[in-house]
Amino acid sequence: MSQTLVTSIINMVTPTLVDKVASAIGISPDLARKGLTAILPTVLGLVASRAATPGGASQLVSALAKADEGIGTSVINHLSGP
């Protein structure tokens, strides 16, 4: 996977996102930032691997089409709870 793509997505991890994740799971913002930047390349790799399989790309597009919010927002809302 392109390091440029991974770096670009890691750069989208804003302090606000880090704070929300940290607060939702009860860890320090520094630990949340380290965790997010460590896991993102793995998640992107899994998505790329899935997209490369027969029917995988259409499954990913279908899943995204069914989402009524951005993926990041959905994750944060899920972690934050009501």
C-alpha positions in Angstrom: 0.0 0.0 0.0 1.2 3.4 -0.8 2.9 5.2 2.1 1.6 8.4 0.8 -2.0 7.2 1.2 -1.3 5.9 4.7 0.4 9.1 5.7 -2.4 11.2 4.3 -5.0 9.3 6.3 -2.9 9.3 9.4 -2.7 13.1 9.0 -6.5 13.2 9.2 -6.3 12.0 12.8 -7.1 15.4 14.4 -6.7 16.3 18.0 -10.5 16.5 18.3 -10.8 12.9 17.0 -8.1 11.7 19.4 -9.8 13.4 22.3 -13.1 11.8 21.6 -11.7 8.4 21.2 -9.6 8.8 24.3 -12.6 10.0 26.3 -14.9 7.2 25.0 -12.5 4.4 25.9 -11.0 6.0 29.0 -7.3 6.4 28.0 -5.0 9.3 27.6 -5.1 11.3 24.4 -1.4 10.4 23.7 -2.2 6.7 24.0 -5.2 7.1 21.7 -3.2 8.9 19.1 -0.5 6.2 19.2 -3.1 3.5 18.9 -4.9 5.2 16.0 -1.8 5.8 14.0 -0.7 2.2 14.6 -4.0 0.6 13.6 -4.8 2.7 10.6 -2.3 1.1 8.2 -3.6 -2.4 9.2 -7.2 -1.3 8.6 -6.3 0.2 5.3 -4.5 -3.0 4.3 -7.5 -5.1 5.2 -9.8 -2.9 3.2 -7.4 -3.0 0.2 -7.1 -6.8 0.5 -10.9 -7.2 0.6 -11.3 -4.8 -2.4 -8.9 -7.0 -4.4 -11.1 -10.2 -4.0 -13.8 -11.2 -6.4 -16.9 -9.2 -5.4 -14.9 -7.5 -2.6 -14.9 -4.0 -4.1 -18.7 -4.1 -4.7 -19.2 -5.3 -1.1 -17.2 -2.4 0.2 -19.1 0.1 -2.0 -22.4 -1.4 -0.9 -21.5 -1.1 2.8 -20.5 2.5 2.3 -23.7 3.3 0.4 -25.7 1.9 3.3 -24.0 4.2 5.8 -25.9 7.3 6.4 -23.0 9.1 8.0 -19.3 9.3 7.4 -17.4 6.3 8.7 -15.4 8.4 11.1 -18.5 10.0 12.5 -20.2 6.7 12.9 -17.3 5.2 14.8 -17.0 8.2 17.1 -20.8 8.2 17.7 -20.7 4.5 18.4 -17.8 4.9 20.8 -19.3 7.9 22.5 -22.7 6.3 23.1 -25.9 8.3 23.6 
